[in-house]
Structure formats: C-alpha cells, structure tokens
Amino acid sequence: MYKTLFNIILLSIILVKNEGIYAGEFVGSVELKYGDSLSQSHKIKLLKPLEYRDSNGIIWIALEGTSIETEFLTHEFLSHKGFPHPTEYIKSHVIYSAQAEQASGNWKEAQKMLYSALLDEGNPLHIAGAIYAINAAYGWRWETREGSTCYYMCHSKSPTLKWKPVINEEALLELVRWALADIPSLEEIDEKAKDVILSTGPHIFAQVRPDKPSPR
C-alpha cells in the first residue's frame, strides 16, 4: 500500500514538473525535402520557416532553406533503445539543428532550448533527458564572429566555426542508459557528460583533458 502511494506521489511530481515549467509553443509546420544530389543525400532542406517560442519568450527560428543533417533522425542507436519515432520530436530536432547549422546564439543555451522543446512537443521526461544527454556530450558546438578571438585568429576564412567533441562511444551509451533510467537534472547530465568527452575542441588535437587519454 505504502509503495503504491509513494509511486502515485512520485508520478504526480513528475507530471507537475513536465506540465508546469515548460510552456513554449511552435509556430509553423515542418516541410522537408531530401537533398537532390548524392553529396547532399545525408541532409534535408527546410521548405518553410519554423519558430519556437520558449517559456522565457525567446524566439528560436529555423529559416526556410536551411539544410539539416539527418544522422540524428536515422541513427541505429535510436531505433533499439526505446526512443520514439523521429516524427515525435521532428520539430525540436529541426529548431535545434537549425541553430547549429546557422551557428547562431550560444550553443549551450540551444541545448537547453532543445530539452524544453522536446517536452513541449509532447515527449516524456526520460526521452527529453536522454536526447539532451547525447547532445551535451556529442552535439555541435560553435562560436559566433562576435566576441570570438579564435574565429578571427584561426578561422577567419570559414563561414562558420562549429565542431563536435571527440568522445568515448561506449561511455556515451552508458550516459544515455543512465539518463533514461534515472531522469536526472540537466546539471547532473552536464556533469556526467564530461566523462564521455575526450577532447572538447574546437582545436581537437590540442585540447585533450589532462585526465583523459589522447584520441588515436
């Protein structure tokens, strides 16, 4: 009896957390087209703009014509670990991926936006947390031209400066399993994601953490 009552209270807390904190909304529908050429076959193009207004009133925009990687929607890992069909989080993926493609704003804030967008799109906490965990460890990072000395000193001829960390893939799988099972906070996920990363970038060859082996 007491165990059942405890589970009901715990479920109520989780539902309140899911319902009360995130109250953003999407504006527009997703219309996509696969790349026409072989070199673009791993990308999809947004045919209409899509917006997401988060709970703080910040508007995140995926511009018409933006090309988005399909890897995260088709990765074999997602089809075998209890993840929903990609259509269940397509809007969140498009909005987040557009920020990475455009290399606009702050990449960490974009990851947090992804988490709230996933919840607002109707995904449960453990799925939102697991997808956030993947990106916290292995998602795109970027710098904008404004305020980036690295951009001007090392990458001035590049249209954008973005990269992915070097990771331990087995550790990433463990991270995701943990996120699915424990439903941790974003702060806890960020802390644990550090153990997955071997090199942070953007100069991958020069930024190996001292307590991690060099990638080979």
Secondary structure, DSSP 4 states (H G I P E B T S, - for coil): -HHHHHHHHHHHHHHHHHHHS---EEES---EEE-SSGGGTTEEEESS-EEEE-TTS-EEEE-TT-EEE-HHHH-GGGGTTTPPPGGGSHHHHHHHHHHHHHT-S-HHHHHHHHHHHHHHTT--HHHHHHHHHHHHHHS-EEE-STT-HHHHHH-TT-S-EEE--EE-HHHHHHHHHHHHHH---HHHHHHHHTTTEEE--SSGGG-B-TTSPPP-
